[in-house]
């Protein structure tokens, strides 16, 4: 399978984007009543779109718009012509529902195949898929892309840690597909069972669905003996495979700009920011039929960088989400910042949880993290002191540090639960 689109020149790419952008905005305006109403309120029309920059005149699409249109109000084709429906968990309210036409599934499969190939997967590889199947887009998104590339897929889904290790080793998997936090749990299971992953055919893993740091990448690569590849996506836009990292460079996922137009905006004001500045990622789908999204606010915080392997731009590591930002004693704090400080110490593992509570008018910050099994009390006590010092230096907050034994912190089969905010119960 070849990917000729990756060879587009910058001029050819921008021409293609503008052509597809005009069609996408017209499609949404014509067939999505909620978005047309927003455009009319903003006094803009698809005819006003003459350049890529003109998209900034159009209103955003936000998660609330999708929830308000539940279940099928944002579909731009008849529901009967949708071949699949995915949805979010809905744990914070109504789920967001996403529909796909047959052509959408074909596009998604091709883009996932592109991302897997860029990251080092090849036809004939055995790929062990531990992403969740079902309404979550991860499992089926990776599955269809791997099959499109010509790989052999093991549709394991999550859970059954010992069986995961057994099938990875006995089937001779070449690649792993799962969230980075679950990879850490599987790495622990390899160690518990006395199985050396370096002695298996494993060579690559594709990780996404949650923010993860370069420190966690380094730990996964060291423990598993693989290339750890970043794969970005979100269900409202398509699913995984909106952007994929090249194994040769490992310099951030390349956003497939022939199908998605990215912007970075100030998360507070919504004003567009130039490439290179950090802010919130906004994405417009250029080729989706069943449910196009125009200027969708992802809430993911990153920055746009020039292309390195192609003319298409890259996104930097997601540092967090604007709606996941913690405000502790007036200080903005992201879980990824805490993780970065934890993984600087080889005495500490990547399994941690942040707990926030309130004593009177003050917020209390507790960081509970697992220590390595073979370390003595003196080493762990020093790690406790040093982590508290690094956190204080990083954000100015004093935190209580609790280092617990291996296996103490709850493992997740999907996205890790990093924060417990007891203040919400007050």
Buried (B, 14 or more C-beta within 10 A) or exposed (E): EEBEBBEBEBEEBBEBBBEBBBBBBBBBBEBBEBBBEBBEEEEBBBEEBEEBEBBEEBBBBBBEBBBEBBBBBBBBBEEEEBEBBBBBEEEEEBBBBBBBBEBBBEBBBBBBBBBBBBBBBBEEBBBBBBBBBEBBBBBBBBBBBBBBBBBBBBBBBBEBBEEBBBBBBEBBBBBBBBBBBBBBBBBBBBBBEEBEBEEBEBBBBBBBBBBBBEBBBEBBBEBBBBBBBBBBBBBBBBBBBBBBBBBEEBBBBBBBBBBBBBBBBEBEEBEBBEEEEBBBBBBBBBBBBBBBBBBBBBBBBBBBBEBBBBBBBBBBBBBBBBEBBBEBBEEEBBBBBBBBBBBEBEBBBBBBBBBBBEEEEEBBBBBBBBBBEEBEEEBBEEBBEBBBEBBEEEBEBEBEBBBBEBEBBEBBBBBBEBBEBEEEEE
